[in-house]
Amino acid sequence: MKNADRTALTRGRLIAVARALFAEHGYAGTSTEAILQGTELGRGALYHHFRDKADLFEAVCQQICEEAVPVVNAEADRGRDAYSSLVRGSLAWVEFMTRPE
């Protein structure tokens, strides 16, 4: 496995576990120790990829936003005109972002 592949895999594991824990326990209720236990990685791996828990949280939020874009765009494309596209896209964004996760 190439170094770039290992890097992506490790970063992805950190984000996936943190995402699940943040969803279940909230940001404040999730410790870096819990994230590390869930990933079975060492503290060095976490801080190699992220400055701190806030930086990891930002990566989780970025991932969620990237997942929302095609959903929002598809709904906006169903609009009859610019206004209805804006409304449909905005409602799709709110619906996507208020999922329990």
C-alpha positions in Angstrom: 0.0 0.0 0.0 1.3 3.4 -1.0 1.9 6.1 1.7 -0.8 8.3 0.2 -3.3 5.4 0.4 -2.4 4.8 4.1 -2.7 8.5 4.8 -6.2 8.6 3.2 -7.2 5.4 5.0 -6.1 6.7 8.4 -7.7 10.1 7.9 -10.9 8.5 6.7 -11.1 6.2 9.8 -10.6 9.2 12.1 -13.3 11.2 10.3 -15.8 8.2 10.2 -15.4 7.4 13.9 -15.5 11.0 15.0 -18.6 11.6 12.9 -20.4 8.7 14.5 -19.4 9.8 18.0 -20.2 13.5 17.4 -23.6 12.4 16.1 -24.3 10.3 19.2 -22.7 12.3 21.9 -22.2 15.8 20.5 -19.0 17.6 20.1 -18.5 18.4 23.8 -19.5 14.9 24.8 -16.9 13.3 22.5 -13.4 13.0 23.8 -10.3 12.5 21.7 -9.7 9.3 23.7 -13.0 7.9 22.6 -12.2 8.7 19.0 -8.8 7.0 19.3 -10.4 3.9 20.9 -12.9 3.7 18.1 -10.2 3.9 15.4 -7.6 1.8 17.3 -5.0 4.4 16.3 -2.5 6.3 18.5 -2.7 9.9 19.5 0.2 10.6 17.1 -2.0 9.6 14.2 -4.7 11.9 15.2 -2.4 14.9 15.6 -0.5 14.1 12.5 -3.7 14.7 10.5 -5.6 17.2 12.6 -4.4 20.1 14.8 -7.0 19.3 17.5 -10.5 18.0 18.0 -12.0 21.2 16.5 -10.0 20.6 13.3 -11.3 17.1 13.1 -14.9 18.4 13.7 -14.3 20.8 10.8 -13.3 17.9 8.6 -16.5 16.0 9.6 -18.6 19.1 8.8 -16.8 19.5 5.5 -17.6 15.9 4.5 -21.3 16.3 5.4 -21.5 19.5 3.3 -19.8 17.8 0.4 -22.4 15.0 0.6 -25.2 17.6 0.7 -24.2 19.4 -2.5 -25.5 16.9 -5.0 -28.7 16.4 -3.0 -29.3 20.2 -2.9 -28.4 20.6 -6.5 -30.7 17.9 -7.7 -33.6 19.4 -5.8 -32.8 22.9 -7.0 -32.7 21.6 -10.6 -36.4 20.6 -10.2 -37.5 24.2 -9.7 -39.5 25.8 -12.4 -37.7 29.1 -12.2 -34.9 30.8 -10.2 -37.1 31.5 -7.2 -38.5 28.0 -6.9 -35.0 26.6 -7.4 -33.8 28.7 -4.6 -36.6 27.6 -2.3 -36.3 24.0 -3.2 -32.5 24.0 -2.8 -32.7 25.8 0.5 -35.3 23.5 1.9 -33.3 20.5 0.8 -30.2 22.0 2.6 -32.2 22.4 5.8 -33.7 18.9 5.6 -30.3 17.4 4.9 -28.5 19.3 7.7 -31.2 18.5 10.3 -31.0 14.8 9.9 -30.4 13.1 13.3 -26.8 12.4 12.2 
